Structure formats: structure tokens, C-alpha cells
């Protein structure tokens, strides 16, 4: 299968698409078509393990670029933790994506991508650049730590990630370097794109991205939609996914699964005050904005990069978007109220992002008056946002040992203003 830039000026194979991350024309790589899974796969879905689902889905996108044995080994390493659909209330389930090493959903995508890059790069030196609003950076750091020949540069916004998230970004050392940018996530993302497209840097180094602009992040994020469906199909109701959305990689992966044949009833793109996509669906006009800081900080994105992929999937037709996606935005106040309500009514602790997704399901239920099973993607363990969660719930929450271990480590970062030339000069001095 060929992979084609969303801006149509470049096509390549999956190996190059993964190793480059971003196309030369500034576009994002998309498969030339979305592969269809046969009826037998869906009939057997409830009987498959998560690893078996991952292998079969990945194989459709990777083809003969990797042997079955090597792919199975990678899948088994990546998906070595549980992803349960936990019942919150009668028709609402939380798909807990936070049982991996850094306790965020990005452990799935980042670990898969790290192993695919290591496989395809064959030990040749490479520099991986990633912008993060919190969880991406730690998952990427975990996935690439001590991988021979690969240096990782994490750009994160100063003062705009939780203290625990910052420790997860800045305490690795070795081949992981944290660049603390005095600006917003959008500034970090813009700097990362400038780095990846800079001619002089590309002449000196082999550069690639580890953000969800890299197709190797999206492919594995599709696995858990199939897995959730396998767990909940027996309930015999339409299944609706509410996805807490910032850069829209998670939602785009879900859209892939529906086009592959998974009968998802509806997607809800649940956002915080950064409401670019809800406004787009309302007006038909896409207008990026400076990001606003909220308590669901991983979604503080004013110019979501995967919008380009969504446009490609829907042929840039807003009416096609509306057939598949409802999108709502919610305030911090509503988010806090929902965290309290769900804890009091059902004994379940949501992190702020999961609370936004819960709100999306509630609003869709009110609007549609349908009988459905709602699945919210709980993208991070509440302890990653311990300050916010404890303040809102007026009580202590337990911090798992694998998170507490980061708190005991020393922060190592290099501070920069949001200035490309200064960041470039630093990179040019690197070996």
C-alpha cells in the first residue's frame, strides 16, 4: 500500500512514512485507501485477544514491510497490559487506557511507533522530535529510552503540564532530552514542525516526528476500538464512543476503524474550552485559535494537526463530518461538577479528560434520546492530575508506585523561549 500526503504532493511506502513522520510538502501521510476487514473477522471478534486484534489490524496497514513473526513480537511487547471496559453506570463504560508504563493511552501508540522505528531504521542514527501537552512526551520517552541510535527531543510548554507529568518528561536522561518552552502547546507544535521541515537540520540529521502526525501512532490507536467493541457487543445495543479530543489523533484512529467495517453508531468529539472542531461543525468554517489553558491540559490545542487527516477522510465536506461526528465543548466548571457527580453517584474517579468525555455522552443522550451503550475513552490515570483531582474531590487519591517513582527523580530540562532559531542552534550543536 502507498502512503500519500494530505497535501497530495508526495507518496511513499509505510517504512518511509514512519521514518519521516511529516511529508516534505508539510502534509500528513495517509494510506491510499482504508483497508476493509472481512466478515469473518467481525464474526470472530468477541473470541479474539487484544494481541490477535492488534496483529490482524496492523497487518492490513503494514503489508509485507515486516514479517509476521516480527510484527507479532512487537504487538505482544506493546500490548502487555490490560485495557478493560469498566462499567460506570447502566449504559456508560470507561475504556481504561491507562494501565501501561506511563499510565496514559499514548503508551499504546508511542511504544508501537518506537518499535517500528527501531525496526525500520536498522540501527542508523535518528533524532525524534515530539511536542507534548503532557502525556505524549512521557509515553514517547518511555518507548524510546535507551533505544540504540535514537535521540529524543521533547518540547513541552513551561508551567502548563501537571507537576507529575513534568517529572515524567524530564527525569529520563540518557538519550531523552526535555526542552522547556516558554509558550503554549501550539508554540511547541509549531516549533516541532519547523524543525522537521528545516532544510539545514535535515541535511545534518535524520529527523522524524513522534506526535500523532506520525502514522505509526494512529495505527495502534485503532486497536482498542475493536477491543472495546469485542467486550461490549454482547449487550446488543448501538455503541457510541466519546473521545476527549485535543490533537484529534485518537478520534481519527476511531474513524479509521469505522471505515474498516467496525459498526460504530456515533463518535462524539468532546473538547474543553478549545472548541475549534465544535465551531467548525456548527459553522462549516475552520478557524484555528490560540490555545486556552484548562484543567484538561492534554486537550489544550487550538490548531489540531489531525484535522488534515479528517478532511482527507471526509473529502473536505462538512456534511460528511456531521454524519459521523457530534462535537461539544465544556467548561472547567462543568468538568469539575461531573468529576464530583460521578464519584458521588457511582464511586468512580474520572480524571479531567475522562470527565469531559462523560459530559459528551450525557449531552448526546439528551439530544438523541436513543438507547445506546456509551464508551468514554479514559485516557490517563487520575493520579497524573493529582492536584486537580484532590482539590475537586476534596480528598486524597492513591498514587500508583510507577508514578510515585517519577516524583523521587530529579528534573533535567533546557529552557527556551518560543524561538525557532534558538532551538535550531541548540540542535545544530548536538552530535
N, C-alpha and C positions, 0 to 999 in steps of 0.2 A: 504494500500500500504506500502511496505517496503522501507526503505531508506538505500542505500548501499554506503560505502566509495569508492571513486575513486581508492583507492589502494586495494580494494577487500577483506580486512581482517575483516570488521565489517559490520553488518547490524542491523537495529533497526527500530523503528516506528517514526512517524513525531514528536511526543512530545519530545522524547529523542534527535532526530536530531536537533531540535530547541534549546533545553535547553543546549546541549553540544556544538553546533556550529561546532567544529572540531572533527573528529573521532580520536579514540585512536591511530590509525596507522598513523596519520598525514594527512590523506586524507580528502576530502570534501564530504559531503553527497549529493547523487543524488537519485531521485526517481528510483525505479527498472525499470520503463518504463515511457514514456511520455504519459499521457492520451490523447485520441482523443476526440474532441468535435464533436457533431453530426451535420448533415447538417442543421437541424432546427435552431441551434444556429447561424450559419453563415447567414442564410437567414434573420433572425430577428435582426442581429447585428445593422443595422442602426437605429432601433427603441428602442434599449436598452440604459438606462442611464449608466454613468460610474460606479455607485454603483452596478447596476444589473450585469454588465460585471464582476466587481471585485468579487462579490459573486459567480457567476457561475464558474469562473476560479479557484478561491481559493478552492472551494468545491471539485474540481477534485483532488487537491493535499492533502487536509486535511481529506477527507472522513468523518468517524464518530467520529473523535477525538474531535470535537467541535459541539455543537448543531447549527442548522440553525439560531435560534434566536440570539445566542451569536455571531456567525460569522457575521450576518447582522449588529449587533450593532457595532462591530469592524470596518467593512468595511465603514459604514456610518460616523464613527468618523474620520477615516483615510482620506477618500476621500471627505473632506468637503470644498475643494477649486477647482476652475476650472482648466482644462488642455486644453486650446484651441489650435487648429492648425491654426496659423496666417499666412496669405498669405504674402510672401516677394516679390515674382516676379511671372511671369506667371505660372511656374511649380515647384516652390520651396516654401515649407511651413516650418514654425518653430513651432515645438510642444513645447509650453512653459510649462516647468515642474517646474517653479519657483514661483508659486503663493501660496505655503504653508508657514508655520510659519517661517522657516529659509531661505526661498526663494531659495531653491535648490531642484533638483529632488530627493534627498535622503530623503526628508520629507515623500515620499510615502513609501519607503521600511523600513525606520527606525521606523516610527510610527506604521506600521503594526507589525513589529517584536517586538517592545516594548510591544504592547498589547497582542500579542500571548505569549510572555514570561511571562508576568504578569498572564495571564490566566492559563498557564500550571504549573507555579511554585507554585500557590496556596498560595502565601504569604511567602513562605520559603525564607530565606536569600540567596542572589546570588550576585556574582561580575561579572560585564560585562566589558570586555576589548576590546578596539577598537583603531586601528591605523588609522590615518587620514592624508590625504594630503590637507585637507581643509574643504570640505562640509560634509563629513560623520560625523565627530565629533560633529558638531553643530546640525545636524539632530538627531543624537543619544541622545545628551544631552537634546534636546527639548522633544524627545519622552519618555525619562525615568525620567525626572525631577520630583522629589517628589513621584516616584512610591515606595510604601512601600516595604521594604525588599531588594531593589536592589541598589547596589553601582556601579557607572560607573567610569572607569579609561580611560581617553582619552590620547593616546600617539601621539604627533604631532612634526614635525621637526622644530626646532628653526630657525626663520628667513626665513622660506620657505613657509609660508602661508601669505595671504594678511592681512594687519592690521585689517580690519573689520572681516575677517574670524577668526583671533586670538581672537578678543573680543567675538565672538560667541562661541568660545571654552572654554574661561577661566573666564567668568563672572557669572556663574550659582551659584556656591557654593552649600551648602547642600550635596546631595548625588552624585554630579558630581565633579570629581577631574581631573584636567588637568596636565599631565606630559609632560614638555617641554624637548624634547630630542635633544641633540647636535649632529645632524646627518641628514640623509636623510629619506624620507618616507620609503624606503626599510629597513632601520635600524629599524624604528618604527614597521613595519610589522613583521620583523624577531623577535623582542622582544616580540610582542604580541603572536606569535606562540609558542615561548619558554615558555612564562607564561602559556599558555593554556595547554601545554603538560608536564609541570613540575610536577613530582610526589608529591613532598613535598607540593607545593601550592594546588594541587588538594585534598590532604588529609585534609588540613586545611579548604579550602573553596569550595563552589560550583562555578565553573568558567564557563563562556561562552563567545563567541565572538559576536560582533555586526557588524563586517565587512561583506562584500559581500561573505565571505566564509560561512556565515550562510544562510542556505536555506530559512529562513523566510525573508531575504532581496530580494532574487531573485523572489520568487513567486509574490509579489505585483508589481514588476517592469515589469512584463509581461502585467499587466492590460492596461497600456497606449498605447501599440502597438495595441491592439484590439480597443481601443478608437479612436486612430488616424485613423485607417482603417475605423471605423464606420463613421467618419466625412468626409473622402475623397474618399471613394469607388465610390460615385456618379459621380466623374469626369471621370470614365470609362477608366483609364489608369493604367498600371502597377505601383505599389508603391515600391519605393526604400527608405530604411532607412539609413541615415548616422549617425553613433553613435560615438561621441567623446569618445575615449577609453583610459583607464589607467589600472585599475584592471580587466576590461572586464566583470564585473558583469552585466552591462546594456545590453551589446551585448548578453551575454549568456541567459539572460531573453528573449530577442528577438528571439533567436534560439529556445527556448522552444516553443514560440507561433507558429512558423512555423511548428514545429513537431506536434503541437496540431491541425494543419489544416489551420492556417491563411495563405492565399496565398500571402505572401510577395515575390516580384520579386527578390530582391537582398539586401544584407546587405553590408554596407561599414564601415569598422573599420578605423576611421580617427584618426591618432595619431600625436603627436608633435614629437620632436627630439628623444623621447624614442620609438624606432622603432623595438622592439623585434618581434612583430607579423608580420609587413610587411616583415621583413627579413626572418622570418620562412616560410611565404607563397612563398617567392621568391626562397629560397634555399632548403626548406624541413628540415632544421636544426634549432632546438630551442636552443637559447643561451641567457641566462639571462645576463644582464649587469648592472653596477652601474647606477642609475638614473641620468638624467641631469636636471638641473633647467631651467624652461621655464616660459613664461608669462601665459601659461595654466597649472597652477601648480597642479591642481587636477589630471592631467594625467601624472605627473612625476613619472612613475613607470617602473622600469627596470626588474621586475620579477612578472608579473601579476598572482595573485593567481588563478583566474578563468580559466587559461589555462588548468588546470587539468580537469575541467568540460567540456571544449570544446573538449579536447582529448577524453573524455568518450563519448560525443555525436557523434563524428566522428570516433570512433573506432581507434583512433591514426593514421589516414590515411590522409596525407596532401592533397591528391587528393579530398577527401570528403570535407575538409575545403574549398578548392578552388571553389567547386561548389556553395557554399552559401555565401562566403565572399570575397570581394575585400578589400585590406588594403593598405593605403597610409600614408606616414608621411610628415609633413610640418614644415617649419622653423618658428621661431618667426617673421621674416621679412615678410614672406608670410601671416602670420596670421594678422599682423598689416595692411598690404595693403588691405586685404579683409575686415577688420572692416571699414576702410575708404571708400572703394568702395561701400559696401552695404549701409552705411549711406548716402553717396552722391547720389547714384543711386536710392535707394528705400526708404530712410528715416527711415530705421530700424536699431536699435542699437544692435549689437551682442556682447556678452561677448567673451573673447578669445577662450573658448572651443567651443562655437557655431560657431565661425569663422573657426575653424579647421574642424568642420563638414560640413560647407558650402563649403570649399575647396574640401572636399571629393566628394561632389555631382558634383562640376564643373569638377573634374578630371574624374569621372566615365562617365559623359556626353560626354566628349571629346573622351574617349576610346571606348565607346559602340555605340555612335551615335544613341541611342534609344530615343523614345518619351515616357517619364515617368513622374510621379509625384514624386518629391524628398522631403523627410521629414527629416529635421535635428532635432536632439534632443537638444533643448536649455536648458542646464542643470542647469544654475544658472542665477540669475538676474545680469545685467551688473554692478549694483551698488556694488555688492560684490567685484568687482575688480576695484573700482572707480579710484584708482591712475593710473592704466594701461590704462583704457578706456579713461579717461580725457586727459592723455598725448597723446594717439594715435589720438583721435578725435579733439584735440585742443579746447576743450570746456567743460563746466560743464554739468554733468548729475544729474538728481534729485535722491536723496536717499530716498527711502520709509521710513515712520516713523518706521515700525517694525525693520528695520535695524539700523536706526539712534538711536533707543533706546539702542542698544548694545554699541554704541560709548560712551554713557554717563556713562557706568558702569565701575567698577574697575577690572582690570585683577587680577586673582588669579591662580598661577601655581607653580609647583615644578620643578626645573631644574635638569636634569640628563645627564651624558654622555651616549653614546650608549653602556651601560654596563649592561648585564642581571643580574649579581649578585647584583649590587647596586639597581636596580629596584626591584628585588625579595626581598631584605632585607627590602625595604620600604613597600612592600605589606605584608610581614610576620608580620610587626608591626601593621598593620591595624586590626581592630576588625572584 
